[in-house]
Amino acid sequence: MNTPTLPDNAAIAVFVLCFLATIVLGSTVRLWRPLLTRRKAATHHTEGEEWGLGGREFGAWVTWFLVGGDFYTAYTVIAVPALVYSTGGFGFFALPYTIIVYPFIFAVMPRLWTIARDGGHATAADIVRARFGSRTLEMAVALSGLIAVLPYIALQLIGIRTVIEALGFTGMLPLLIAFISLAAYTWLGGLHAPALTAFIKDVMIYIAVLAAVIIVPIHLGGYGSMFHAAAQHLPDAPGGHILAQGQIVPYATLALSSAFAAFLYPHTLTGILAAKSADTIRQNAVFLPVYTIVLGLIALLGLMAHAAGIVTTSSSQVVPQLFLAIFPSWFAGFCFAAIAVGALVPASVMAIGAANLIMHNILPSRAESVSGSRIAGFAVKVGALGCVVFLNAKFAIDLQLLGGVIILQTFPALIMGLLPLRLPARALIAGWIIGSVSGLALCWMDGLKPVHPISFAGFSASVSTGLLALGINITATLTLAAIMRLAMGAAPSTLRTQEGARR
Amino acid sequence: MKKAIFLLLPFAGLLWVPLYNLHDPVLFGFPFFYWYQLAWVPVTSVLIWAAWKSERQS
């Protein structure tokens, strides 16, 4: 390992300035937002709905920034290039994943939004309770969301810590700074803080990434020689292929399972449900892919790091080290601030989404106070901090993988619940338990790998564990539903669906 | 059902990996594997837009 480049005071000064300015802007959003919108504070929304869903009135632009801002997290900026750095083309599965997710959003989310608006729902668990009339299923969905999002927030804190460490700080200080800034920002601003600072994050990330994808190839003599130089450091795939034979099925199934899971998370769903209309979501499905282009360029940073001669054993330092190596230090400081702000925005939406789950679904009586939501959001962040402090970073990434497996098990209740199928709640609950337990067991047996080897009728490949568990879940749910129908005839109590939830 | 075809095309084009798991042809220095997938981004946008239009008509 060569000695990492150390930044000077210029980098630190620019970082502190940009990061602080964003936090102050986001935290004081209550004071200056009325100046922008020239609108009196909405009176028909409760304060809780205002804090937790931004009053359900975000138009196309704000939704674009908010959903883009919390879907493409700082962890993406660090982890995707890190994966590309260590595995080459395989790390690119993030690209097909973030493309096919949009036709899925277009087909599914406007309907979900309409149901949520009509019923006044703020979370996935709200929707499920209204659709199936089952408190147990509501708890299952809410707990899945909470467990899945905690390690995700932890990874954002790790993202902020990574860049502060790259600035030369050590010990507990970087993590403490990360936590306090996140807490203040969310406590004061609610969902309006990330919605209105998401554009700052995006502009900063765009500037950093565009600078990198223009400057680095110039240094290295064009993209052709960049790809060529990077290939020298990566395992070779024979026969003019990019992926080895055994990577093909994992590549496709990981892309598919990630795309299905992406918008089941509380934070991404919060962004969708806060939209003003179903058409706002359709419009966003058309324009959100712009972010995917940027993601593709960010992924290339992993190859550029090889070409630029970055050698590091800690893969999360690949991007910070690349920025320090190729940019003047003040601009590296700016890029680090972009990453830190890029962690703050999604982490804040995640904490709000999780707080919504706790207040609406997990606590026994429906509590509607905004201070309660704030405390719940704070508790979630303390939980995430605990994940970072008591578990090491490697384990946080594994937990996030488990979170993906867990959140996928809410797919039948939330998405298949939209189909005109009459699935009894008890079958869904049983499917959820079977899917979650088998998914976690497979992950555990495989030593926390995202794929599980299967062989079936002479065909053997590694398949995404989350997708496998989802298949088990759906099979179990449908089988049980069929058995229940046969056994009970058409007993109205099991097949009843809530009126009004179906259109 | 035109709308369903528009929305399913990106899945077909991107999940059938052997279709594009190739180094050649290279475009602007990008191996086929990379530019093919990047090219699906604008194509998907247009397809979703087309699905939206056909949904409005019907």
HADDOCK unambig.tbl for C-alpha pairs under 7 A between the chains (distance, minus, plus):
assign (segid A and resid 96 and name CA) (segid B and resid 14 and name CA) 5.92 0.50 0.50
assign (segid A and resid 96 and name CA) (segid B and resid 37 and name CA) 6.80 0.50 0.50
assign (segid A and resid 99 and name CA) (segid B and resid 41 and name CA) 6.21 0.50 0.50
assign (segid A and resid 100 and name CA) (segid B and resid 10 and name CA) 6.03 0.50 0.50
assign (segid A and resid 100 and name CA) (segid B and resid 11 and name CA) 5.90 0.50 0.50
assign (segid A and resid 103 and name CA) (segid B and resid 7 and name CA) 5.23 0.50 0.50
assign (segid A and resid 103 and name CA) (segid B and resid 48 and name CA) 6.35 0.50 0.50
assign (segid A and resid 223 and name CA) (segid B and resid 29 and name CA) 4.98 0.50 0.50
assign (segid A and resid 223 and name CA) (segid B and resid 30 and name CA) 6.62 0.50 0.50
assign (segid A and resid 224 and name CA) (segid B and resid 29 and name CA) 3.74 0.50 0.50
assign (segid A and resid 224 and name CA) (segid B and resid 30 and name CA) 6.42 0.50 0.50
assign (segid A and resid 240 and name CA) (segid B and resid 22 and name CA) 5.84 0.50 0.50
assign (segid A and resid 240 and name CA) (segid B and resid 23 and name CA) 5.28 0.50 0.50
assign (segid A and resid 241 and name CA) (segid B and resid 21 and name CA) 5.38 0.50 0.50
assign (segid A and resid 241 and name CA) (segid B and resid 22 and name CA) 4.41 0.50 0.50
assign (segid A and resid 241 and name CA) (segid B and resid 23 and name CA) 5.55 0.50 0.50
assign (segid A and resid 242 and name CA) (segid B and resid 21 and name CA) 5.61 0.50 0.50
assign (segid A and resid 242 and name CA) (segid B and resid 22 and name CA) 5.84 0.50 0.50
assign (segid A and resid 242 and name CA) (segid B and resid 23 and name CA) 6.12 0.50 0.50
assign (segid A and resid 242 and name CA) (segid B and resid 33 and name CA) 6.83 0.50 0.50
assign (segid A and resid 243 and name CA) (segid B and resid 21 and name CA) 6.24 0.50 0.50
assign (segid A and resid 248 and name CA) (segid B and resid 17 and name CA) 6.21 0.50 0.50
assign (segid A and resid 252 and name CA) (segid B and resid 15 and name CA) 5.03 0.50 0.50
assign (segid A and resid 252 and name CA) (segid B and resid 17 and name CA) 6.64 0.50 0.50
assign (segid A and resid 286 and name CA) (segid B and resid 45 and name CA) 4.79 0.50 0.50
assign (segid A and resid 286 and name CA) (segid B and resid 48 and name CA) 5.77 0.50 0.50
assign (segid A and resid 286 and name CA) (segid B and resid 49 and name CA) 5.80 0.50 0.50
assign (segid A and resid 287 and name CA) (segid B and resid 45 and name CA) 6.61 0.50 0.50
assign (segid A and resid 289 and name CA) (segid B and resid 41 and name CA) 6.08 0.50 0.50
assign (segid A and resid 289 and name CA) (segid B and resid 45 and name CA) 6.58 0.50 0.50
assign (segid A and resid 292 and name CA) (segid B and resid 41 and name CA) 6.93 0.50 0.50
assign (segid A and resid 293 and name CA) (segid B and resid 38 and name CA) 6.66 0.50 0.50
assign (segid A and resid 293 and name CA) (segid B and resid 41 and name CA) 6.84 0.50 0.50
assign (segid A and resid 296 and name CA) (segid B and resid 38 and name CA) 6.94 0.50 0.50
